[in-house]
Amino acid sequence: MESGALHRNTAEGIKRAKIYSKRLTLPDSTQFELFMKEIENANGRDSRKCAELVRFLAYGGFRISETRNITWEDCDF
């Protein structure tokens, strides 16, 4: 537009997209423990390890993508 190649703004009619936030529904402690028992007792080879990972994510507040970068040096026992 400034150099005279266009006579109008082509982005003039574009509106911002609306951002919709998701409503977060978390289980209470009783529901969470029942969920953990279901995972542990699923009779899979790694059921116990899966339950431990879910607990680690839940109590640590981590996303799965964040846990990929956690090392033993990051853990303070």
C-alpha positions in Angstrom: 0.0 0.0 0.0 2.7 2.4 0.9 4.6 1.9 -2.3 1.4 2.2 -4.4 1.3 -1.5 -5.5 -2.1 -2.0 -3.7 -4.8 0.6 -3.4 -6.6 -1.1 -0.5 -5.7 -3.1 2.6 -6.4 -6.7 1.8 -6.5 -7.6 5.5 -9.2 -5.0 6.2 -12.0 -7.5 6.6 -10.2 -10.1 8.7 -11.4 -10.3 12.3 -9.6 -11.8 15.3 -10.4 -15.4 16.1 -12.2 -15.9 19.3 -10.4 -17.8 22.0 -12.6 -20.3 23.9 -11.2 -21.6 27.2 -12.0 -25.1 28.2 -13.7 -25.8 31.5 -11.4 -27.9 33.6 -13.0 -30.6 35.6 -10.8 -32.4 38.1 -11.6 -35.5 40.2 -11.7 -35.2 43.9 -9.2 -37.2 46.0 -11.5 -40.2 46.4 -12.2 -40.4 42.6 -8.5 -40.0 41.9 -7.5 -42.9 44.2 -10.1 -45.1 42.6 -8.7 -44.2 39.2 -5.2 -45.1 40.5 -6.4 -48.5 41.8 -8.0 -49.2 38.4 -4.7 -48.5 36.6 -2.7 -50.6 39.1 -5.0 -53.6 38.9 -5.4 -53.6 35.1 -3.3 -56.8 34.9 -0.9 -55.3 32.4 2.8 -55.9 32.5 3.5 -52.2 33.3 0.3 -51.3 35.2 2.0 -50.4 38.4 4.6 -48.2 36.5 1.8 -46.5 34.6 0.0 -45.7 37.9 3.3 -44.3 39.3 3.7 -42.1 36.2 0.1 -40.7 36.6 0.7 -39.9 40.2 4.0 -38.2 39.4 2.3 -36.1 36.7 -0.7 -35.3 39.0 1.1 -34.4 42.2 4.0 -32.7 40.4 1.7 -30.6 38.1 3.7 -31.7 35.1 2.7 -32.1 31.5 3.8 -35.2 29.7 6.0 -33.1 27.4 7.7 -31.6 30.4 8.5 -35.0 32.0 10.6 -36.0 29.0 13.2 -33.5 30.2 13.3 -34.4 33.9 16.5 -36.2 35.1 17.4 -37.7 38.4 19.5 -34.6 39.1 16.3 -32.5 39.1 14.7 -34.6 41.9 15.3 -33.4 45.5 14.4 -36.3 47.8 
